[in-house]
């Protein structure tokens, strides 16, 4: 949705692509691999060798189809919300973020040396109802999705700005 290109155009240069149906599409879980018959067979074999087998996946498939039919177009809302969060964070001297990297629903930002570390920020934010992930000692990831409204993103951005000083 962010690029304006079709899935076929995006996948064309690759031998194998993966699509996740959770978060923005609202499915409780599940992903799909698309590629040649041989690549899929190899991926399936490796999945089974590593103990990854799932039964009764019809509910996941139904949820994925529902997401594709009903939530795909609204992914632009998630992208807009991520951009809003990124722009607010960019205004903090405690944050290093390249706004050009915020093109979808994922915001990755780095904390300045004088700021709290990522683990501390994640704990403090969680205490205030904002869920983040620490990717590294000074790197944090935030994701907007179907269950997060624009108002909630604005609130989260304000809380993070407050925590970051």
Phi and psi restraints in degrees (value plus and minus 20) as a CYANA .aco file:
   2 UNK   PHI     -85.3   -45.3
   2 UNK   PSI     -55.2   -15.2
   3 UNK   PHI    -106.5   -66.5
   3 UNK   PSI     -40.9    -0.9
   4 UNK   PHI      58.4    98.4
   4 UNK   PSI     -15.1    24.9
   5 UNK   PHI    -118.2   -78.2
   5 UNK   PSI     136.5   176.5
   6 UNK   PHI     -95.5   -55.5
   6 UNK   PSI     141.8   181.8
   7 UNK   PHI     -79.7   -39.7
   7 UNK   PSI     -59.5   -19.5
   8 UNK   PHI     -82.1   -42.1
   8 UNK   PSI     -61.6   -21.6
   9 UNK   PHI     -84.3   -44.3
   9 UNK   PSI     -62.3   -22.3
  10 UNK   PHI     -87.1   -47.1
  10 UNK   PSI     -56.1   -16.1
  11 UNK   PHI    -102.7   -62.7
  11 UNK   PSI     -41.5    -1.5
  12 UNK   PHI     -69.4   -29.4
  12 UNK   PSI     -62.6   -22.6
  13 UNK   PHI     -95.5   -55.5
  13 UNK   PSI     -24.5    15.5
  14 UNK   PHI    -133.0   -93.0
  14 UNK   PSI     133.0   173.0
  15 UNK   PHI    -102.4   -62.4
  15 UNK   PSI     -49.3    -9.3
  16 UNK   PHI    -164.6  -124.6
  16 UNK   PSI     113.8   153.8
  17 UNK   PHI    -149.6  -109.6
  17 UNK   PSI     131.9   171.9
  18 UNK   PHI    -141.3  -101.3
  18 UNK   PSI     121.7   161.7
  19 UNK   PHI    -148.7  -108.7
  19 UNK   PSI     108.3   148.3
  20 UNK   PHI    -117.9   -77.9
  20 UNK   PSI     119.8   159.8
  21 UNK   PHI    -124.1   -84.1
  21 UNK   PSI     -20.3    19.7
  22 UNK   PHI    -107.6   -67.6
  22 UNK   PSI    -190.9  -150.9
  23 UNK   PHI      35.4    75.4
  23 UNK   PSI    -125.9   -85.9
  24 UNK   PHI     -79.7   -39.7
  24 UNK   PSI     -54.4   -14.4
  25 UNK   PHI    -106.5   -66.5
  25 UNK   PSI     -29.3    10.7
  26 UNK   PHI      62.6   102.6
  26 UNK   PSI     -16.6    23.4
  27 UNK   PHI     -94.1   -54.1
  27 UNK   PSI     129.8   169.8
  28 UNK   PHI     -90.1   -50.1
  28 UNK   PSI     -31.7     8.3
  29 UNK   PHI     148.9   188.9
  29 UNK   PSI     159.4   199.4
  30 UNK   PHI      88.4   128.4
  30 UNK   PSI     123.2   163.2
  31 UNK   PHI    -161.4  -121.4
  31 UNK   PSI     147.3   187.3
  32 UNK   PHI    -154.2  -114.2
  32 UNK   PSI     120.6   160.6
  33 UNK   PHI    -128.2   -88.2
  33 UNK   PSI     118.4   158.4
  34 UNK   PHI    -149.0  -109.0
  34 UNK   PSI     112.0   152.0
  35 UNK   PHI     159.0   199.0
  35 UNK   PSI    -186.9  -146.9
  36 UNK   PHI     -86.3   -46.3
  36 UNK   PSI     138.4   178.4
  37 UNK   PHI     -75.7   -35.7
  37 UNK   PSI     -61.1   -21.1
  38 UNK   PHI     -86.0   -46.0
  38 UNK   PSI     -63.5   -23.5
  39 UNK   PHI     -84.8   -44.8
  39 UNK   PSI     -61.6   -21.6
  40 UNK   PHI     -84.9   -44.9
  40 UNK   PSI     -61.4   -21.4
  41 UNK   PHI     -81.9   -41.9
  41 UNK   PSI     -61.3   -21.3
  42 UNK   PHI     -85.9   -45.9
  42 UNK   PSI     -64.8   -24.8
  43 UNK   PHI     -81.6   -41.6
  43 UNK   PSI     -61.8   -21.8
  44 UNK   PHI     -83.8   -43.8
  44 UNK   PSI     -62.3   -22.3
  45 UNK   PHI     -81.6   -41.6
  45 UNK   PSI     -65.7   -25.7
  46 UNK   PHI     -85.7   -45.7
  46 UNK   PSI     -59.3   -19.3
  47 UNK   PHI     -79.1   -39.1
  47 UNK   PSI     -66.8   -26.8
  48 UNK   PHI     -86.1   -46.1
  48 UNK   PSI     -59.1   -19.1
  49 UNK   PHI     -83.0   -43.0
  49 UNK   PSI     -50.8   -10.8
  50 UNK   PHI    -111.8   -71.8
  50 UNK   PSI     -11.6    28.4
  51 UNK   PHI      66.9   106.9
  51 UNK   PSI      -9.9    30.1
  52 UNK   PHI    -111.4   -71.4
  52 UNK   PSI      70.7   110.7
  53 UNK   PHI    -151.4  -111.4
  53 UNK   PSI     125.2   165.2
  54 UNK   PHI    -156.0  -116.0
  54 UNK   PSI     116.4   156.4
  55 UNK   PHI    -127.9   -87.9
  55 UNK   PSI     146.4   186.4
  56 UNK   PHI      28.4    68.4
  56 UNK   PSI      35.8    75.8
  57 UNK   PHI    -108.8   -68.8
  57 UNK   PSI     -16.3    23.7
  58 UNK   PHI     -77.3   -37.3
  58 UNK   PSI     -56.9   -16.9
  59 UNK   PHI     -85.9   -45.9
  59 UNK   PSI     -59.5   -19.5
  60 UNK   PHI     -85.5   -45.5
  60 UNK   PSI     -61.6   -21.6
  61 UNK   PHI     -83.9   -43.9
  61 UNK   PSI     -62.4   -22.4
  62 UNK   PHI     -82.7   -42.7
  62 UNK   PSI     -62.9   -22.9
  63 UNK   PHI     -85.3   -45.3
  63 UNK   PSI     -58.5   -18.5
  64 UNK   PHI     -84.2   -44.2
  64 UNK   PSI     -64.3   -24.3
  65 UNK   PHI     -82.8   -42.8
  65 UNK   PSI     -61.3   -21.3
  66 UNK   PHI     -80.9   -40.9
  66 UNK   PSI     -64.8   -24.8
  67 UNK   PHI     -80.2   -40.2
  67 UNK   PSI     -63.9   -23.9
  68 UNK   PHI     -83.6   -43.6
  68 UNK   PSI     -59.6   -19.6
  69 UNK   PHI     -95.8   -55.8
  69 UNK   PSI     -52.2   -12.2
  70 UNK   PHI    -139.3   -99.3
  70 UNK   PSI     -34.3     5.7
  71 UNK   PHI    -142.4  -102.4
  71 UNK   PSI     -25.7    14.3
  72 UNK   PHI     -81.4   -41.4
  72 UNK   PSI     -68.1   -28.1
  73 UNK   PHI     -84.2   -44.2
  73 UNK   PSI     -48.7    -8.7
  74 UNK   PHI    -102.5   -62.5
  74 UNK   PSI     -19.3    20.7
  75 UNK   PHI     -78.3   -38.3
  75 UNK   PSI     -47.7    -7.7
  76 UNK   PHI     -81.4   -41.4
  76 UNK   PSI     -49.5    -9.5
  77 UNK   PHI     -83.7   -43.7
  77 UNK   PSI     -63.9   -23.9
  78 UNK   PHI     -81.3   -41.3
  78 UNK   PSI     -59.9   -19.9
  79 UNK   PHI     -85.5   -45.5
  79 UNK   PSI     -61.6   -21.6
  80 UNK   PHI     -84.6   -44.6
  80 UNK   PSI     -61.3   -21.3
  81 UNK   PHI     -84.4   -44.4
  81 UNK   PSI     -61.2   -21.2
  82 UNK   PHI     -83.1   -43.1
  82 UNK   PSI     -60.5   -20.5
  83 UNK   PHI     -84.3   -44.3
  83 UNK   PSI     -61.9   -21.9
  84 UNK   PHI     -79.1   -39.1
  84 UNK   PSI     -67.3   -27.3
  85 UNK   PHI     -80.0   -40.0
  85 UNK   PSI     -66.7   -26.7
  86 UNK   PHI     -81.6   -41.6
  86 UNK   PSI     -61.3   -21.3
  87 UNK   PHI     -86.1   -46.1
  87 UNK   PSI     -59.0   -19.0
  88 UNK   PHI     -85.6   -45.6
  88 UNK   PSI     -65.8   -25.8
  89 UNK   PHI     -82.4   -42.4
  89 UNK   PSI     -57.0   -17.0
  90 UNK   PHI     -81.6   -41.6
  90 UNK   PSI     -43.2    -3.2
  91 UNK   PHI     -98.6   -58.6
  91 UNK   PSI     -23.9    16.1
  92 UNK   PHI    -115.5   -75.5
  92 UNK   PSI     112.4   152.4
  93 UNK   PHI     -86.7   -46.7
  93 UNK   PSI     -34.3     5.7
  94 UNK   PHI    -104.5   -64.5
  94 UNK   PSI     -24.1    15.9
  95 UNK   PHI    -139.3   -99.3
  95 UNK   PSI     117.8   157.8
  96 UNK   PHI    -135.5   -95.5
  96 UNK   PSI      97.2   137.2
  97 UNK   PHI    -166.1  -126.1
  97 UNK   PSI     118.2   158.2
  98 UNK   PHI    -117.4   -77.4
  98 UNK   PSI      84.8   124.8
  99 UNK   PHI     -80.3   -40.3
  99 UNK   PSI     -43.1    -3.1
 100 UNK   PHI     -85.8   -45.8
 100 UNK   PSI     -40.9    -0.9
 101 UNK   PHI    -103.1   -63.1
 101 UNK   PSI     -30.4     9.6
 102 UNK   PHI    -113.6   -73.6
 102 UNK   PSI      69.5   109.5
 103 UNK   PHI    -136.4   -96.4
 103 UNK   PSI     -36.1     3.9
 104 UNK   PHI    -146.8  -106.8
 104 UNK   PSI    -159.8  -119.8
 105 UNK   PHI    -117.6   -77.6
 105 UNK   PSI      -8.7    31.3
 106 UNK   PHI    -131.8   -91.8
 106 UNK   PSI     109.9   149.9
 107 UNK   PHI    -140.0  -100.0
 107 UNK   PSI      96.9   136.9
 108 UNK   PHI    -133.3   -93.3
 108 UNK   PSI     106.0   146.0
 109 UNK   PHI    -156.0  -116.0
 109 UNK   PSI     139.0   179.0
 110 UNK   PHI    -134.2   -94.2
 110 UNK   PSI     124.7   164.7
 111 UNK   PHI    -117.4   -77.4
 111 UNK   PSI     114.5   154.5
 112 UNK   PHI     -84.0   -44.0
 112 UNK   PSI     136.0   176.0
 113 UNK   PHI     -75.4   -35.4
 113 UNK   PSI     -52.6   -12.6
 114 UNK   PHI    -101.9   -61.9
 114 UNK   PSI     -28.6    11.4
 115 UNK   PHI    -105.6   -65.6
 115 UNK   PSI     147.0   187.0
 116 UNK   PHI     -79.6   -39.6
 116 UNK   PSI     137.9   177.9
 117 UNK   PHI     -98.0   -58.0
 117 UNK   PSI     150.4   190.4
 118 UNK   PHI     -81.1   -41.1
 118 UNK   PSI     -64.2   -24.2
 119 UNK   PHI     -81.0   -41.0
 119 UNK   PSI     -61.7   -21.7
 120 UNK   PHI     -84.6   -44.6
 120 UNK   PSI     -66.4   -26.4
 121 UNK   PHI     -80.4   -40.4
 121 UNK   PSI     -61.6   -21.6
 122 UNK   PHI     -80.5   -40.5
 122 UNK   PSI     -64.4   -24.4
 123 UNK   PHI     -85.4   -45.4
 123 UNK   PSI     -66.6   -26.6
 124 UNK   PHI     -82.8   -42.8
 124 UNK   PSI     -61.5   -21.5
 125 UNK   PHI     -86.2   -46.2
 125 UNK   PSI     -62.5   -22.5
 126 UNK   PHI     -79.3   -39.3
 126 UNK   PSI     -60.2   -20.2
 127 UNK   PHI     -80.8   -40.8
 127 UNK   PSI     -44.2    -4.2
 128 UNK   PHI    -122.1   -82.1
 128 UNK   PSI     -13.0    27.0
 129 UNK   PHI      70.4   110.4
 129 UNK   PSI      -8.2    31.8
 130 UNK   PHI    -129.0   -89.0
 130 UNK   PSI     101.0   141.0
 131 UNK   PHI    -119.2   -79.2
 131 UNK   PSI     105.3   145.3
 132 UNK   PHI    -154.1  -114.1
 132 UNK   PSI     150.7   190.7
 133 UNK   PHI    -147.6  -107.6
 133 UNK   PSI     115.7   155.7
 134 UNK   PHI    -105.5   -65.5
 134 UNK   PSI     100.5   140.5
 135 UNK   PHI    -110.2   -70.2
 135 UNK   PSI     -49.5    -9.5
 136 UNK   PHI    -177.4  -137.4
 136 UNK   PSI    -198.4  -158.4
 137 UNK   PHI     -75.1   -35.1
 137 UNK   PSI     -54.7   -14.7
 138 UNK   PHI    -149.6  -109.6
 138 UNK   PSI       1.0    41.0
 139 UNK   PHI    -142.9  -102.9
 139 UNK   PSI     111.8   151.8
 140 UNK   PHI    -146.1  -106.1
 140 UNK   PSI     126.5   166.5
 141 UNK   PHI    -143.1  -103.1
 141 UNK   PSI     113.5   153.5
 142 UNK   PHI    -145.2  -105.2
 142 UNK   PSI     124.4   164.4
 143 UNK   PHI    -151.7  -111.7
 143 UNK   PSI     109.2   149.2
 144 UNK   PHI    -114.6   -74.6
 144 UNK   PSI     131.9   171.9
 145 UNK   PHI    -179.6  -139.6
 145 UNK   PSI    -196.3  -156.3
 146 UNK   PHI     -69.7   -29.7
 146 UNK   PSI     -56.4   -16.4
 147 UNK   PHI    -110.5   -70.5
 147 UNK   PSI     -10.6    29.4
 148 UNK   PHI    -140.8  -100.8
 148 UNK   PSI      97.3   137.3
 149 UNK   PHI    -102.5   -62.5
 149 UNK   PSI     146.4   186.4
 150 UNK   PHI     -80.6   -40.6
 150 UNK   PSI     -58.1   -18.1
 151 UNK   PHI     -83.3   -43.3
 151 UNK   PSI     -61.1   -21.1
 152 UNK   PHI     -86.9   -46.9
 152 UNK   PSI     -56.2   -16.2
 153 UNK   PHI     -86.2   -46.2
 153 UNK   PSI     -62.1   -22.1
 154 UNK   PHI     -81.5   -41.5
 154 UNK   PSI     -62.5   -22.5
 155 UNK   PHI     -83.7   -43.7
 155 UNK   PSI     -65.3   -25.3
 156 UNK   PHI     -81.2   -41.2
 156 UNK   PSI     -62.1   -22.1
 157 UNK   PHI     -82.1   -42.1
 157 UNK   PSI     -62.4   -22.4
 158 UNK   PHI     -84.9   -44.9
 158 UNK   PSI     -61.0   -21.0
 159 UNK   PHI     -83.8   -43.8
 159 UNK   PSI     -65.1   -25.1
 160 UNK   PHI     -84.0   -44.0
 160 UNK   PSI     -61.5   -21.5
 161 UNK   PHI     -80.0   -40.0
 161 UNK   PSI     -61.8   -21.8
 162 UNK   PHI     -84.1   -44.1
 162 UNK   PSI     -65.4   -25.4
 163 UNK   PHI     -83.6   -43.6
 163 UNK   PSI     -54.3   -14.3
 164 UNK   PHI    -102.7   -62.7
 164 UNK   PSI     -28.9    11.1
